[in-house]
Amino acid sequence: MSLPRVGSLETFLGIPGGANRGDGDSRRGSVSSIGSASLRARKITFNPLPESWDPGYRSFGDEGLDGPGAPQLSQQQHHHQQPQSVGAFEVPQWRRILQVIVTVINCLLAAGIVFGYAAIKPVLKKEGAYRDVCDGDDTCVELHLNFMFTVAAVATNIAALPIGAILDHYGPRVCGLLGACFLAVGALMLAFAADLPFDGFLSGYLFLALGGPFTYIASYHLSNAFPRRSGLILALLTGAFDASSALFLVYRLVYESTGDSLGHHEFFLAYLVVPVLIIVTQLTILPKQSYKTVGEMVDDIHAGPIGGGGAALYDPDNEDAIVDDQVDEQTALLREEQRQSDLEHQAAIAGIDELLGNEPGKNLVDEQISREEAKNERSGVWGAMHAATAWEQLCSPWFVLVCLFTVVQMTRINYFVATIRGQYEALLGSPEGAVEMNNFFDLALPLGGIISIPFIGGILDGTSTVAVLATLVAVATSIGALGVLPYTWAGYANIVLFVLYRPFYYTAVSDYCAKVFGFRTFGTVYGTIICLAGVLNFSQSLLDYMFRVTFGGNPVPVNLILLVTGLVIGLLLVAYVWVQARLLRGKKMVHVTA
């Protein structure tokens, strides 16, 4: 699982920062200019979060993106759709900083620990996992442990959809508390797996896999706590997710250095400290409500007395102007109430401008719009399916091809994680060499995710989507080719490419969905891809059986099957997108000349 890409502050927020119009009140002018440009900005920016996280986004009807069928939400509808959110300027800065630090620590300890499976697998085997079920048969133990990881990987992807719904309806605190409960149950099951009347290892690892996404997805909104540092916060959270897989590596090193005295029973009992920490921080430090996007805060401003959210009883530029012709004994009270409301309104504007760091004389909106238009033009495919319905998008070759490619690549990724030691034992003919390769992989996996973060956004924003997809296919093919070579250097090169490819691949898929299908249906399209890929990842167990039983422990046939399948589907995807990009470019040129 991976966080959808966010290349910049504005793209994450789904709306550019404010600009000063020089119309008297600098603060009021800058936020007003955001609102006036908000509709256009939303058409050219990518917000990776579900629509309900940005109520400022208008859903468009059959008349298309530029048609007049864009319904305006009333203030009452707006608050009904987003009942659990708060503006970051309403919370002290020191508290928001502490919240970010605590969340990064929580993600580091819980978000993606199940992907450290390759590190903990040798410990579980040595501790006797599934030994009684398999009567000591090593192949049987391997299949059971790998199936345990397969179920966890599938659950991690599928869980994203219901977790998003829970987050939208109940807020991040409920999500965080649920995640802590899942982590605690999973740790207890794994600690006492030998004493349970059911498969405690599979069930416990499954609960750990469910607890991670609850913790991680609930943290997305914290990037809105500091809009100007949104990219940095998301990079920290993504890095913490990738680095969390190293927790099992640290445990295995301690396990080996202490002479196997710290068994999995003791470790998972000690791990209960983590869910306790999450519960305490959720109830004391972390916010109960999600932080609003800038688009949402601006919509709140424009729904108020100045923004035109109803008939204003008080005009600040003409204190004698009363909309209602009737002047009675309530006029003075109404004026005073309106003055107070206007003061609160101006304070909110000042708070948003301070949060964004708006400066007089700078039109940040137009600058950002120009940058976004240039980036979208470079992609070559932006807007290809934006005007289509969700069903039309799901039935299109744009979706079918990228979904098939995702299924194959995700299966390859999880299959490699589960079987790396067994594969290199066969390829190198040396158990010791396979152990060294496994140790290198355990260290490289979290580091690769962290190292690649600064480069991914630049690559996706600075190159065309066709070039990105072609790069994915080329790297995936290289990984497949290296995976069948019986050389140590090929093994290390394979691992290096793999750990860099994994985060780039997941991020590129979300970027593709945003540019091709648009934000209006992003949650549906991207969620469907990841969910289907997760379900079909159960084929990993079949591949594992073929590797160990059908082909007698020879990994080459399975790797060749995955290599050829991925290459064929990848070439079809690249060819289709290339042709469609040329057609789109031709249509745009005709439109411009006309």
N, C-alpha and C positions, 0 to 999 in steps of 0.2 A: 504494500500500500504506500501511496505517496501523495504528498500534498500537491494540488494543482498549482501550476506555475503562476507567480505574480512577479512581473518584471519590474514594476515600479510602484511608487505610492499611489499615483493617480489610477493606474490600471487596477490595482487592488480595490480601491474605493469605488470604482465605477463612475467617478466624476472628478474632473480636474479641481485643482485648488483655486482659491478665490483670486480676484483681481480688483484693483481700485479703479473706479470710474471717474474719480475726481468730481463727484457731484455734491460736494459740501461736506458730508459726513464720510470720512474715509473708511471707517469700519463698516458702516451700513452699506456703502457703495460696493465694497469688495465682495461681501456675501451676496448682495443682490445680483452682481454679475455672474456669480456661480449659478444662481437660480435661473437667470435668463438664458444661460448656455447649457443648462443641465440636460435638456432633451437631446440636443445635438451631441453633447458629450457622451451620453449613454449609448448612442448609436455607434460610436467609434472607439469605445473602450471595452475592456474585458474585466468583469468582476467575477472571480472564480467561485464565489459563494452562492448558495441557493437564492432564488429571487426574493424569498421572504426576508432575507437579511438586508435587502435594500428596497424598502417600500417606495422610495422615490422612483424606482423603475416602473414605467408604464407598460402594461401588456397591450400589444397591438392586435387589432382584429384582422379580418380578411383583406382589408384595404392595403395591407403591407406596412413596411416600416415607415414610409413617408406619408401614409394616408392620414386622413383626418379622424380615423377611428380609434384614437388613443384616448381612452377615458381618463378623466382627471379624478383622482381620489379625494374625497372630502376629508377633513381633519378627523372626523369621527371614524371613517373607514380606515384611515391611516393608522390610528392608534389601535384599532381593533386587530389589524393585521400584524402589528408588531408591539405586543403588550409588554415585552420584557426587554427593554433596552434603555440605555442611559448615555447622555453625552459625556465624553471624556473630560471636558472642561469643568464638569460638576464634581469631579473627584480630584483630591490633592495630588500634585505631581509625585511626591515621595511615595504615596500609596500605589500609584500606577507603576512606578519603577519596581517597587517590591513585588507587585503582582506578576510582572514579567519575569523577574528573577526566579520566583517560586515556581512559576509554570514551566520554565525551562528545566528546572531541577526535576520536577514531577515527570516531565516527558522523558528526560534522560534516564529515569529509573523505571519507567513503565511503558512508554508509548509503543516501542517496537521490539521488545525483548525476545519475543518468540522467534524472530528472524536470526537470533544468535544460536539457532538449533544446531548448526554444525559444531559449535564449541561445546555444548552440553551433552550432545549425543554420546561421546565416548564415556562420559561420567555415568550416564544412565545405564549404558551397557555394562560397565564395570560394577555398578551397584546392583545388577541383577534384574533390570527391567525386562519384563516378559519372559524371564528365564523359565518360570514354572509353566507358562502357557505353551512355550515352544520346546520344552524338554531339552534345552541346551542347544538347539539347532540355530546356528548363527544367522543363516539366511532368513529364517522365520523371525528372529528378533529384529533384524534389519528392516524387514517389510513392515512389522508392527510399528516400529519407531518412526519410519518414514511416513506411514499412513497417519500417525499422530500429528506430524508436522503438516501433512497435506490438509487434514481437516482444519487445523489452526489457520493455515494460509487462506483457505477458502472462506472460513468464517470472518477473517479480517476484512476481506473485500466485500462480502455480502452485507456485513454489519453496517457499512457506511450509510446505506439508505435508511434503515430504521433509526440509526443514531441521529442523522440529520433531522428527521421528523421530531424526535424527542427534544432535540436541542431547540428547534423552532418553537415548540409548544411550551416547554418547561424551563428553558434557559440553561446556561452553562453549569450552574451549581448542581442541579439535579443530574446532569450528565456526568459531572466529575464524581459525585457520590456513587452513582451506579457503577462507574468504572472502578472505583475503589472496592466496592463490594465484589465485583467479578474477580478482581485481582486477589482479594483475600480468600474467596472460595477456591480459586484455582490453586493458590499456594498451599492451602490446607489439603486439598485433594492430592496434590503431588507429594506432599510431606508424608501422608498416610496412605499412599497408593497401595502398598502391599497388604494393608488391613481392610481395604474396602471390598464389598461384594461385587463390584463392577470394575470396569477398566478405569482406574483412578488416574493413570498417566494420560490417556486420551482426553478424559473429561477435564482434568486439571489444566492441561495445556490449552484446551479449547477455551476455558474460562479466562486464562491469561491472555489469549488472543483477543477475546472480546473486551477485556478491561483496557487494553492499550488504545484502541480507536476511540473509546469513550473519553479517555483522558486527552488524547491528541486533538480530536476534532473539536472538543469543547474549548480548546485554547485558541482557535483561529481568530476569534473576535478581538483578542488582545492587540492585534496589529493596529486596530483603530484607537487604542489608548494613546498612541503617539503617531498621528498620521504622517508627520514628516519623517519618521523613522520606521515606517511600516515595513519596507523591504528588509531592513536589518532585523526586525523582530521576527518576521517570517523565516529569514535565514537561520536565526538562532533556534527556532522551533523545529525547522526541518533538520538542522544539524543534530539537535537533541534526539529526534526520532531515529536518525541513522546511527548515531553513536550509542543508542540504548541497546543495540544488539551486542555491544561489547561487554555488557554486564555478565553474561554467561561465560565469556572468555576469562574475565577476571576471576569468576568463581572457579573455573576449571584450573587456572594457574594456582590458586590458593589450595584447591583440592589436591593437586599433584605435589605441591611444595610441603604440605602438612602430612604426607604419607597416608592419604585417603581417610584421614580422621574426621574431616568435615563432610559427611555424606549429604546426599540430597535431602534427607529428612531434616537435618539441622539447617541446611541452607534455606529451604523454603519456609521453615518456621521463622528464621531470622528475616526473611523477605517480607513477612507480615508488617514489619515496620513501615514499608512503603505505602500500602493502602491506608495505614493509620495516619501517616504524614499527609497524604492527599486529603483525607477526611478533615483533619484539623485545619489545614490551609484553606480548604473550600469553605468551612464554616466561619473562619476568622479573617482571612486576608483576601481571598479571591472574590470577585464580584458575583453577586447572585444573578445579575442581569447582564446581557451582552452589551458591549459598547456599540453605540450607533456608528454607522458609516457617515461620512461627511454628507453624502446625498440625502440621507435620512434627516440629519440635523438641519440641512438647508430647507428641506421640505417642511420641517416643523416651523422654521422661521417664516416661510412664505404662507403657511396656514394661519399665521397669527394676524395681529391687527394691521401690520404694515404690509404683509405679503398678500393681503387680499383674501383671507380665509373667511370672508363674510362681510356684511355691511358694517363699516366702521362708524361708531357713534362719535368718535373724536378724531379730528384731523390735527396732527401736531403742528402743521404749518398755518393753520387757521383755527384758533381756539374758539371762534364764534360759529364755526360751521357745524351744524348738526344735521345729519342725514334725515332724521325724522323731523318733519315740520312742526310737530307738536312740542311745545316747551312747557313742561309742567314741573311739579315740585321734585321730581326725580332727576331732573337734568343735572343738578350739581353733583349728586351722588354718582350718576353714570359717568360724568366727566372725570371725577376723582378715580373711579375704578379703572377707567380707560387709561388715565395718566399712569397709574401703577402698573397696568398691564404693559403699557408702552415702555416703561423703564425696565421691566423684566425682559421685554423683547430685545431692547438695545443691549442689555447685559449679556444675553445669549449670543447676540451677534458679535459683541466684543470677545466673548469667550471662544467662539469658533475661529475668529480671525487670529487670536493669540495662539490657539492650538495649531493653526496652519502656518503661522509665521508670515502672514500677508504683509507686504510692504507697499507703501504709497507709490504710485507711478509705475507699477509693474503689472502688466496684464498677463497673469499666469495662466488664465483660461485659454487665451488665444495661442500662447506659446505651447501649452500642452496639447491642444487640439492639433496644431501643426505637426508636432512630433508623432502623435498617434496616427494621423493621416498618412505620414511618410512610412511609418512602421507597417501599417495595414497594406499600403500599396506594395511594399517590398514582399509581403507574404505571398501575393499573387492569387490568393484564394479567399481573402476576407470578404464575407458577405455572400458566399456562394449559395447558402441554404437558409439565410436569415429569415426570409419572408415565408418559408414553408412551414406547414404545421409540424408538430412533433411526430405524428404518424408518418407524414411524407418523408421527414428526415430519417426516421428509423428504417424505412423501406428503400432508401436510396443507396446506390453503390458507394457513395461517400461514407456511409455508416457501415455497410456490410463488410467492405474491404478492411477498414481500420479495426473493426470488431474482430474479424478473423485473424488479422495480424496480431492484435493484442492477446487473443486467446493463445496463439502459438508461442509468443514471446514470454508471456507470463508463466506458461507451463514450463518452458525451458528454464526460466530463471529459478522457479521454485524446485524443479527437478534437480538442477545443478547444486543448489544449496543443500538439498537432502542427501545427495549421493556423492559428493565430491571426494570423500576419502575412499569409498569403494571404487570409484572410477579410476583414481590414480594408483591405487594398489594394483589394478589390472594393467593399466597403461605402462606404468614404470616397472612393474614386477618387483616392487620393493615396498613392504609395509612401512619401513622407516621413512622412505621418501614420500609416501602418501601422508604420513603424520606431519612431516615438515610442510608439505603443501597445504594441508588442512590448517595448520597453525598460522601460516602466512595469510590464508584466506580469512580466518577469524579476525585478524588484525586489519586487513585491507578493506573488509566490507564496511565497517563504520567510517574509516578514514576516507574511502572513495566517495561516499555520500557527502561528506563535509567539504572535501577538496573541490568537488565539481560544482558546488553551489554558486560561486561567483561567476562561473563561465556560462552556465546554462542559459540564464536570461539574455546575455549578450548574443549568444548564438541564435536563439529563437527569435529575438527582435531584429537582428541584423542580417538575417538571411531569409531566403524564400522558403515556403513550406515544402516545396518539391526538393530543395537541397537538404532540408532537415530529414525528410523521409528517406532520401537516398543515402544519407549518412547513417541513419539507423539500420537500413538494410545491409549496407557495406560492413558496418561494425558487427552486426549480428552474424553475418556470414563468416567474418574473420574469426569470431569466437567459436562458431561451429567447426571451422577448419582446424583451429588450434586444439579443439577438444578431442580430435581423433589422432593426434600426433603423439607417439610414445617417447617424448623427450622432456627433460626437466625444464629447459628454457621455454618450451612451448606451454608447459603448465603454468609457469609464472606469468608469461605474457597473457595467457588466457584469463587468469585471475585479475590481472591489472585492467584489461579491457572490460571484463565483466563488471567489476565494482564501479567503473566509471560509466558504463553503458546503462546500468540499472536505473539510477536516478534520472539520467538524461532521457531514457525511454519513457518512463512514467510521465515526466513533465512534458515531453513532446506530444504525447497523446492528448493531454488536457489542453495544451496550447492549440492543437489541431481542432479539437472540438469547439473551442471558443471562437476561433477564426472562421471556421466553416459553418457551424450551426448557430453561433451567437449565444449571448447570455440568456435570452428569453427562455430557451429550452436546455440550457447547459446542464442543469441538475439532472434532467430526465435522460438526456443523451449520454453524458459521461457516466452517470450512475448505472445506466443499463449496460454499457460496455464493461465496466469493472465488475458488475454483478454477474453477467454472463461468463466473463472470463474466469471469475472465481468459481462458479459452479462447474464449468468444464475443466477446471484444474484437477478435478477428481481423476481425470485421465492420467495424472501423474502416477497414481498407484499402478495402473496398467503398465506404464512405461517402466516403472521400477521392477515389476514382476518379469517383464520381458528381459530387462537387463540381467537380473539375477538368476532367472530360471530358464526362460526360453533360449537365451543366448549364452547361458552358462557363465555369467559374470563378465562378459565382454561388452564394454560400453559403446564400442564403435558403431554397431548397427543402429542402436537407438539414437545416438548423436547424429548419424547421417540422415535418419528419417526426419528428425527435427530440423536439421540444416536445410534439406531439400524443400520441406514443406514451408518453412519460413521464407526461404529465398523466392519460391514461386509466388506465394501470396504477396510478399513484399514488392516484387517486380510489378505485379499486377496493380498494386496500390500506387506505386510511384508513376507508372505509365498513365493510369487513369487521372491522377491529380495533375500531371503535366499537361495532358490534353485539355482538361477542363480549365486549367489556369490560362492556357493560350486562348481558349474560347472566351473566357471572362475578360481578358485583356483586350481582345478584339471588340467585344461589345462596349467596353468603356471608351475605346477610341472612337467608335461610331457615335456614341452618345455625346462625346466632347465636340467632335466636328459638326454634329448636327446642331 
